[in-house]
């Protein structure tokens, strides 16, 4: 943190050159990155080369998994009940795959439901000394405890048809720290949110959340919608869209101290694949995202239907998955044709809107809910739901 203090003083008196800033950033972030996790490669895959300075060349596929482990997450999660519920590696409670197009004009984020029943391939054991045999059907969120981050990646590759050379695992503390680093994220709540399970109680309207409150919001299932994991994914997409808008705003991109705080929060609370442990790679991927418009950042939920064998689980919607995977393989921008997740988009022509607390600015809408697709866009079937980062949405009321 002493480096940040020195940096802030230097910026204030305009004595630090761009070169010095880069040097300080790399020095600081390199110290946060530990030994990386080696990802198992599928036949025909090869590890990507370390990029030079500048945007990474070509497309990027990166998996981000959030573990629900309580181990090492502070006093709030150290009681016997929490530790008994999830400790050690934990489960991949949240899993998202980021796909950046080869020309860096669009990006998509695919959320894979934790309750998805799916074939799981052979995975290296957590100690890397043996192999965990494949299974014809397993719950997706067991892949982390089954074979670590490599197993999550191998299964996600089978689900999406993408080759995924980059991956990171983030903990509860990481979500909390990153939301604080950007000064909080403003979300719109259609109704009051009350979730005793997540210890989350928020009033309807615009709420700027950070730290443990932000963590509780993205974890909450009982406070919004129908209480399902699919409803929670929509909530997470709402939060991430707001976070992307905040990061791409001038307040963050033009503030080096905030950017360094965000990067520090990320690297201190993530386990990275060995392909990401070079800070140059992280910078190169970030630069590939820099000029993508909010309309072309699309969050989608991996399409599913109810599992006929278990009402509490889901299975892949084969037709919709085929369409989604074909678009990803063809590197096409995604165009949604269905509903905006399980949330409600704010419409500037609407006569009613959620109550906004006094003194809180109302959000702006991006316009229509179904923008005109570009000639190269892949229009996905209505069964694929989600939203763009430009669409300002509110949570769905609790059923």
C-alpha positions in Angstrom: 0.0 0.0 0.0 3.0 2.3 0.5 3.5 2.1 -3.3 0.0 3.5 -3.8 0.6 6.4 -1.4 3.8 7.3 -3.3 1.9 7.0 -6.6 -0.9 9.2 -5.4 1.5 11.9 -4.3 3.5 11.7 -7.5 0.3 12.0 -9.6 -0.8 15.0 -7.6 2.3 17.0 -8.4 2.6 15.6 -12.0 6.1 14.3 -11.5 5.5 10.7 -12.6 6.0 9.7 -16.3 3.9 7.0 -18.0 6.9 4.8 -18.0 7.3 5.1 -14.3 3.6 4.3 -13.8 3.9 1.2 -15.8 7.0 0.1 -13.9 5.3 0.7 -10.5 2.2 -1.2 -11.7 4.0 -4.2 -12.9 6.2 -4.3 -9.8 3.2 -4.2 -7.5 1.0 -6.7 -9.3 3.8 -9.2 -9.9 4.3 -9.4 -6.2 0.6 -10.4 -5.8 0.6 -13.3 -8.3 1.5 -16.6 -6.9 2.4 -19.9 -8.6 -0.2 -20.6 -11.3 -2.5 -23.6 -11.8 -1.6 -25.7 -14.8 -4.6 -26.3 -17.0 -5.0 -29.7 -18.7 -5.0 -29.3 -22.5 -7.4 -31.1 -24.7 -5.9 -33.0 -27.7 -4.7 -30.6 -30.3 -4.5 -27.6 -27.9 -1.3 -25.8 -27.1 -0.5 -23.2 -24.5 -0.7 -19.6 -25.8 2.5 -17.6 -26.1 3.0 -14.7 -23.7 1.9 -11.5 -25.5 4.0 -8.4 -25.9 2.9 -5.0 -24.6 -0.4 -3.9 -26.2 -3.7 -5.7 -26.8 -3.4 -9.4 -27.2 -3.6 -10.7 -30.7 -6.7 -12.6 -31.8 -9.5 -13.9 -29.7 -9.6 -14.7 -26.0 -11.4 -17.4 -24.0 -11.1 -17.0 -20.3 -13.0 -18.9 -17.5 -13.7 -17.3 -14.2 -15.0 -19.5 -11.4 -16.2 -18.3 -8.0 -15.6 -20.7 -5.1 -18.0 -20.9 -2.2 -15.3 -22.1 0.2 -15.4 -20.5 3.6 -11.8 -21.4 4.3 -9.7 -18.3 4.8 -12.5 -15.9 4.1 -12.5 -14.1 7.4 -14.4 -14.2 10.7 -17.8 -13.8 9.0 -17.4 -17.3 7.5 -15.4 -19.0 10.2 -18.2 -20.5 12.3 -18.6 -24.3 12.4 -21.8 -24.3 10.3 -20.2 -22.3 7.5 -17.0 -24.4 7.4 -19.1 -27.6 7.5 -21.1 -26.3 4.5 -18.1 -25.6 2.3 -14.4 -25.7 3.0 -11.2 -26.6 1.3 -11.5 -26.1 -2.5 -15.3 -25.7 -2.2 -17.7 -25.8 -5.1 -17.6 -23.6 -8.2 -20.7 -21.7 -7.1 -20.4 -19.3 -10.1 -18.8 -20.1 -13.4 -18.5 -17.7 -16.4 -16.7 -17.9 -19.7 -15.5 -14.7 -21.3 -15.2 -14.8 -25.1 -13.5 -11.9 -26.9 -13.8 -11.9 -30.7 -10.7 -12.1 -32.8 -11.1 -8.5 -34.0 -11.8 -7.2 -30.5 -15.2 -5.7 -31.6 -17.4 -7.8 -29.3 -17.3 -9.9 -26.2 -19.7 -12.3 -24.6 -19.9 -13.7 -21.1 -21.6 -17.1 -20.7 -22.9 -18.0 -17.2 -23.0 -21.8 -16.6 -25.6 -22.8 -14.0 -24.2 -24.5 -10.9 -27.2 -26.9 -10.9 -26.6 -28.1 -14.5 -26.5 -31.9 -14.8 -23.9 -32.7 -17.5 -21.3 -35.2 -18.5 -17.9 -34.5 -16.8 -14.8 -35.7 -18.6 -11.7 -37.3 -17.2 -10.0 -34.8 -14.9 -6.6 -34.6 -13.2 -6.9 -35.2 -9.5 -6.5 -32.1 -7.2 -2.9 -33.3 -6.4 -2.2 -33.8 -10.1 -0.9 -37.4 -9.5 -3.8 -39.4 -10.8 -7.0 -39.1 -12.9 -10.6 -38.7 -11.7 -12.6 -40.9 -14.1 -15.3 -39.3 -16.2 -19.0 -39.6 -15.4 -22.0 -39.5 -17.7 -23.9 -37.1 -15.4 -22.7 -35.0 -12.6 -23.7 -31.6 -11.2 -21.5 -28.9 -12.7 -20.6 -27.2 -9.4 -18.9 -30.4 -8.3 -16.1 -30.0 -10.9 -13.9 -27.8 -8.7 -13.8 -30.2 -5.8 -13.5 -33.1 -8.2 -10.4 -32.0 -10.0 -9.7 -28.3 -9.2 -9.8 -25.5 -11.7 -8.6 -27.7 -14.6 -11.7 -29.9 -14.2 -13.9 -26.8 -14.3 -12.2 -25.7 -17.5 -12.3 -29.1 -19.2 -16.1 -29.5 -18.5 -16.8 -25.9 -19.7 -14.9 -26.6 -22.9 -17.2 -29.6 -23.6 -20.3 -27.5 -22.8 -19.3 -24.5 -25.0 -17.2 -26.0 -27.7 -14.5 -23.4 -27.0 -10.8 -24.0 -26.2 -10.2 -22.1 -23.0 -6.5 -21.4 -22.3 -7.0 -18.9 -19.5 -8.7 -19.4 -16.1 -9.0 -17.8 -12.7 -10.6 -18.7 -9.4 -11.9 -16.0 -7.2 -13.0 -16.1 -3.6 -15.7 -14.3 -1.6 -13.0 -11.8 -0.5 -12.2 -11.0 -4.1 -15.8 -10.0 -5.0 -15.9 -7.8 -1.9 -12.6 -6.2 -2.5 -13.1 -5.4 -6.2 -16.5 -3.8 -5.7 -14.9 -1.6 -3.0 -12.0 -0.7 -5.2 -14.2 0.9 -7.8 -16.1 2.9 -5.2 -19.2 0.7 -5.2 -21.6 -0.5 -7.9 -25.1 1.1 -8.3 -27.9 -1.4 -8.9 -31.6 -0.9 -9.4 -33.9 -2.9 -7.1 -37.5 -3.2 -8.2 -38.7 -4.2 -4.7 -37.2 -4.4 -1.3 -34.6 -7.2 -1.0 -34.8 -9.3 2.2 -32.7 -12.4 2.3 -32.0 -13.7 5.8 -29.8 -16.5 4.4 -27.4 -14.0 2.9 -28.0 -11.4 5.6 -29.0 -8.9 2.9 -31.7 -6.2 3.5 -32.0 -3.4 0.9 -34.7 -0.9 0.1 -36.2 -0.6 -3.4 -34.6 1.9 -5.8 -31.1 2.8 -6.7 -28.6 1.4 -4.2 -24.8 1.7 -4.4 -23.3 -1.4 -2.9 -19.8 -2.5 -2.1 -17.8 -4.9 0.1 -19.8 -7.5 2.0 -23.1 -6.1 0.8 -22.1 -6.5 -2.9 -21.0 -10.1 -2.1 -24.3 -10.8 -0.4 -26.2 -9.3 -3.4 -24.5 -11.6 -6.1 -24.9 -14.6 -3.8 -28.5 -14.0 -2.9 -31.1 -16.5 -4.2 -34.0 -15.9 -1.8 -34.0 -12.1 -2.0 -35.0 -11.7 -5.7 -37.0 -13.5 -8.4 -38.1 -17.1 -7.8 -35.3 -18.1 -5.4 -33.6 -20.3 -8.0 -30.0 -20.4 -9.1 -31.2 -19.3 -12.6 -32.8 -16.2 -11.1 -29.5 -15.5 -9.3 -27.6 -15.7 -12.5 -29.8 -12.9 -13.9 -29.0 -10.9 -10.7 -25.3 -11.5 -11.2 -25.5 -10.3 -14.8 -27.3 -7.2 -13.7 -24.5 -6.5 -11.2 -21.7 -7.3 -13.7 -23.3 -5.0 -16.3 -23.4 -2.2 -13.8 -19.8 -3.0 -12.9 -18.7 -2.9 -16.5 -20.4 0.4 -17.0 -18.6 1.8 -13.9 -15.2 0.5 -15.0 -15.6 1.9 -18.5 -16.7 5.3 -17.1 -14.2 8.1 -16.9 -14.3 7.9 -13.1 -12.4 4.6 -13.2 -10.5 4.5 -16.5 -9.1 8.0 -15.9 -8.1 7.3 -12.4 -4.8 5.3 -12.1 -5.1 4.9 -8.4 -8.5 3.3 -8.8 -7.3 1.1 -11.6 -4.4 -0.1 -9.5 -6.7 -0.7 -6.5 -8.9 -2.8 -8.8 -6.0 -4.8 -10.2 -4.5 -5.3 -6.7 -7.9 -6.5 -5.4 -8.1 -9.0 -8.3 -4.6 -10.4 -8.1 -4.6 -10.7 -4.3 -7.8 -12.7 -4.3 -7.5 -14.9 -7.4 -5.8 -18.2 -8.2 -4.6 -17.9 -11.7 -3.8 -20.4 -14.4 -0.1 -20.5 -15.3 -1.0 -18.8 -18.6 -2.1 -15.7 -16.6 0.7 -15.4 -14.1 2.6 -13.0 -16.3 1.2 -9.5 -15.7 1.8 -8.6 -19.3 -0.9 -11.2 -20.3 -3.4 -9.7 -17.9 -2.8 -6.2 -19.3 -3.0 -7.5 -22.9 -6.4 -9.1 -22.3 -7.7 -5.9 -20.6 -6.5 -3.8 -23.6 -8.4 -6.1 -26.0 -11.6 -5.2 -24.1 -10.9 -1.5 -23.8 -12.6 -0.3 -27.0 -15.6 -2.7 -27.1 -18.8 -0.7 -26.8 -21.3 -1.6 -24.1 -23.8 -2.7 -26.7 -21.4 -5.3 -27.8 -20.7 -6.8 -24.4 -23.4 -9.5 -24.1 -24.1 -11.6 -21.0 -26.0 -14.8 -21.7 -27.2 -17.7 -19.5 -26.2 -21.1 -20.8 -29.6 -22.4 -22.0 -31.2 -25.1 -20.0 -34.5 -26.8 -19.3 -35.8 -28.6 -16.2 -34.2 -31.9 -15.5 -37.0 -34.5 -15.9 -35.3 -36.6 -13.2 -35.0 -33.9 -10.6 -37.0 -30.7 -10.3 -34.2 -29.0 -8.5 -31.7 -29.5 -11.3 -31.5 -28.5 -15.0 -30.1 -30.0 -18.2 -28.9 -28.4 -21.4 -31.5 -27.1 -23.9 -30.0 -29.0 -26.9 -31.4 -26.8 -29.7 -30.5 -23.5 -28.0 -27.0 -24.8 -27.0 -26.4 -25.8 -30.6 -27.2 -22.3 -31.8 -25.1 -20.6 -29.1 -22.1 -22.8 -29.6 -22.3 -22.3 -33.4 -22.2 -18.6 -32.9 -19.2 -18.8 -30.5 -17.3 -21.1 -32.9 -18.0 -18.7 -35.8 -16.8 -15.8 -33.6 -19.9 -13.9 -34.3 -21.3 -11.0 -32.1 -24.3 -12.3 -30.2 -27.7 -10.8 -30.6 -30.4 -11.7 -28.0 -34.0 -12.1 -29.2 -35.6 -13.4 -26.0 -36.3 -11.8 -22.6 -33.8 -9.7 -20.7 -32.8 -12.4 -18.3 -35.2 -12.5 -15.3 -34.8 -8.7 -14.7 -36.8 -5.7 -15.9 -35.2 -3.3 -18.3 -35.8 0.4 -17.6 -37.8 1.9 -20.4 -37.6 5.7 -20.8 -41.3 5.7 -22.0 -42.5 3.7 -19.0 -45.0 5.5 -16.7 -43.9 3.7 -13.6 -40.5 2.9 -12.2 -39.1 1.6 -8.9 -39.1 4.1 -6.1 -35.8 6.0 -6.0 -34.5 7.2 -2.6 -34.3 10.9 -2.3 -31.1 12.4 -3.6 -30.3 9.3 -5.8 -30.0 9.9 -9.5 -32.2 7.8 -11.7 -30.5 5.4 -14.1 -30.5 6.0 -17.8 -31.7 3.4 -20.3 -29.8 2.3 -23.3 -32.9 2.5 -25.5 -34.7 -0.4 -27.0 -34.4 -3.9 -25.5 -33.7 -5.5 -28.8 -31.1 -3.4 -30.7 -30.9 -3.9 -34.5 -28.4 -6.6 -35.2 -25.4 -6.0 -37.3 -25.1 -8.0 -40.6 -22.6 -10.3 -38.9 -24.5 -10.9 -35.7 -25.8 -14.3 -34.7 -29.4 -13.9 -33.6 -29.9 -16.4 -30.8 -33.2 -18.2 -30.2 -35.5 -16.8 -27.5 -34.5 -19.6 -25.1 -31.2 -17.9 -24.7 -31.7 -15.1 -22.2 -29.4 -12.4 -20.9 -28.6 -8.7 -21.5 -26.0 -6.3 -22.8 -23.8 -4.2 -20.6 -25.6 -1.2 -22.0 -29.0 -2.3 -20.8 -29.8 -0.8 -17.4 -32.0 -3.3 -15.6 -33.7 -3.7 -12.3 -34.1 -6.9 -10.2 -37.3 -8.9 -10.6 -39.5 -8.7 -7.6 -39.4 -11.5 -5.1 -42.0 -14.2 -5.8 
